[in-house]
Amino acid sequence: MNIQLIDLTRQYQGIQEPADQAVLDVLHSAKYIMGENVHAFEAEFASYIGIKHAISVGNGTDALVLALKALGIGEGDEVITTTYTFFATAESISAVGAVPVFIDVELDTYNMDPNLIEGAITPRTKAIMPVHIFGQPCEMDTIMEIAKAHKLYVIEDAAQAAGAEYKGKPVGTFGDISTFSFFPTKNLGCAGDGGMLVTADDDLAIVLKALRAHGSGEVGQRAYHYLEGMDGEITVDEGTDNTVYNPLKYYNYLIGHNSRLDELQAALLRVKLKELDGWNHRRIQIAADYDEGLKDSGLVTPFAMESGKHIYHLYILQSEDRDGILKHLKEAGIATGVYYPVPMHQQVVYRGLNYREGDLPNAEYLSKRTFAIPMFAELTGDEISYIINKLTEF
Ligand SMILES: *Cc1c(COP(=O)(O)O)cnc(C)c1O
């Protein structure tokens, strides 16, 4: 057998007809930027998450950068985040000139330990950036309580958790702004790069829309008025949207970015969003099969909080002999991945922050033990049994 970690060919085959049609329709329309698919997908995604505004961007990393900028976070500020995440979380904080302050994770959920947040707060702290790692929601009640008490913003990095829920509420609805990634291997992925911001705040939505496209046009003007505390009149014709044909495109009000989701990706994502709940449901079933099949294997299987809906973006195991088991699986044709081999506080690029070995012991311990086995909705029963057998055999 040959089983990939995430088999995107099979995912595509499952939606081939509508996906091909959606993409061809965009090609025929010859409207590639900020067209009807982008607007429709934003509305559909907002409604899926259950939040007022969804603003699409070029990728999940840009989404984090724009979120920080919209909240006015930059030079001299600190943002508390988890050390056990994908680099983009930390990178976005550094990219706006702020300093990431890393805290350790819980050994069972792999998420930031909320008990460590208050100890990391300083007069410079502006925000907390929790990451719903591997698809498991963070302890949002506690995080929001601490944020409120200390007047801090919360940016949820939900790149791995589209459709996950905390106490029956979708992740992405707790923070001031939340971000998603549509990188192809995410549980909702496109055929390239893509990302999304969501917020319930009307003003932040305007600023985010302005930041993704050069701070120009009507939305740039509105964002400028909001940021400058002006009530000034917006003189723009409401009928024109901010497309390539909008003459107001060449009137700029903020230093922004060029980070847009394109029509091809949006059209494809509209097809895939309809499948997301079914795919997540299947992931949860596969995880239950793995849990059951591996319960006597000596491997540490994932812990799922009762208060959350974990959507198993990745199915993570722990082994004392990770190298040995990965080799054994490779020989059996089973792909694996190591998430994450180096916590953020131990990355070369963050040497200047002066963390020492042992500072964040749980993440350091996990980084030597954790690995992912195949997890995608199209995995068959035979493949699941085969994977369980090979793991148990070892
Ligand atoms: C994938 C990911 C991102 C970045 O998303 P891109 O679309 O790849 O830029 C950010 N944070 C986490 C936790 C991720 O897994």
The ligand as an ORCA input file, in Angstrom:
! r2SCAN-3c Opt
* xyz 0 1
  C      -0.982     27.217      7.692
  C      -0.905     28.033      8.902
  C      -0.742     29.419      8.839
  C      -0.402     30.169      7.577
  O      -1.229     29.992      6.515
  P      -0.681     30.190      5.008
  O      -1.933     30.201      4.215
  O       0.190     29.001      4.712
  O       0.040     31.465      4.938
  C      -0.779     30.145     10.014
  N      -0.939     29.535     11.198
  C      -1.075     28.198     11.310
  C      -1.270     27.595     12.654
  C      -1.049     27.403     10.168
  O      -1.167     26.082     10.294
*
